Amino acid sequence: MKQVSIEMPLVSGCSAVECVYNRNSDCHARAITVGDGVHPGCDTYFNLPAPETFHTKAKHQIAGVGACKVSLCQHNTDYECHADVIAVGRTAEQANCLTFHAR
């Protein structure tokens, strides 16, 4: 398999523990996408089908932010996140980027 190595902000923690990528409050997706253009939701988030089921087997892989569609965020340049790290967590009924700051 060919691999690409790029620098991107890491997801420093995630308190959306019911997500399939979450293990011990860390995100283990390869990369996440943030936002729908307006809201800074974690577009990669989805619920566990059962409490003991995990989508990812990569326990040591920590997610990066592959893209951010929220152009109103101060960390967004050309639809990419330029924060040092981000945190994801529950706000209301969604998993959101807690590092989001409006311009």
C-alpha positions in Angstrom: 0.0 0.0 0.0 1.3 3.5 -0.9 1.3 6.0 2.0 1.3 9.7 2.2 2.9 11.5 5.1 1.7 15.0 5.7 1.7 17.4 8.7 -1.7 18.0 10.2 -3.0 19.0 13.6 -3.6 16.1 15.9 -6.8 15.4 17.8 -5.5 15.8 21.3 -8.6 14.2 22.9 -12.2 13.4 22.3 -14.9 13.2 25.0 -17.5 11.7 22.5 -16.9 8.3 24.0 -19.7 6.6 22.1 -18.0 7.2 18.7 -16.6 4.1 17.0 -13.2 5.7 16.7 -12.9 6.6 20.4 -10.9 4.6 22.8 -9.9 5.9 26.2 -10.9 9.4 25.1 -8.5 9.4 22.1 -9.6 9.4 18.5 -8.1 6.6 16.4 -9.4 7.5 13.0 -6.7 8.1 10.4 -8.0 11.7 10.0 -11.2 13.5 10.7 -13.2 16.1 8.8 -14.6 19.0 10.7 -17.7 21.0 9.8 -20.6 21.3 7.3 -19.6 24.8 6.2 -21.2 26.5 9.2 -21.2 24.2 12.3 -17.9 22.8 13.6 -19.2 19.3 14.0 -16.9 16.2 13.7 -18.1 14.8 10.3 -16.2 11.6 11.0 -18.2 10.8 14.2 -20.7 8.0 14.3 -22.2 6.0 17.2 -21.1 2.6 18.3 -23.5 -0.2 17.3 -22.8 -1.9 20.6 -20.9 -0.7 23.7 -18.1 -3.2 23.2 -17.7 -2.7 19.4 -14.9 -0.6 17.9 -14.6 0.3 14.2 -10.9 0.7 14.4 -8.3 -1.8 15.5 -5.5 0.8 15.4 -5.1 1.5 19.1 -1.9 3.4 18.7 -3.0 5.6 15.8 -4.0 9.1 16.8 -6.2 11.1 14.4 -5.2 14.2 12.6 -7.5 16.9 11.1 -7.7 16.2 7.4 -10.0 19.0 6.4 -12.1 21.7 8.0 -15.1 23.1 6.1 -15.8 25.9 8.6 -14.2 28.9 6.9 -15.3 31.2 9.7 -12.9 29.6 12.1 -9.7 31.5 12.9 -7.7 28.3 12.6 -9.0 27.7 9.0 -6.8 28.6 6.0 -7.9 27.3 2.6 -10.2 24.7 4.3 -7.4 23.2 6.3 -6.9 23.5 10.1 -3.8 25.2 11.3 -4.3 24.9 15.0 -1.5 23.1 16.9 -4.0 20.5 18.1 -7.7 20.3 18.5 -10.1 18.7 20.9 -13.4 17.1 20.0 -16.3 16.8 22.5 -20.1 16.7 22.9 -22.0 20.0 22.8 -25.7 19.6 22.8 -26.5 16.6 20.6 -23.3 16.7 18.5 -19.6 15.9 18.5 -17.9 19.2 17.8 -14.5 20.7 17.4 -14.0 22.4 20.8 -11.1 24.4 19.4 -13.3 26.3 17.0 -13.0 30.1 17.4 -14.9 32.4 15.1 -12.9 35.0 13.2 
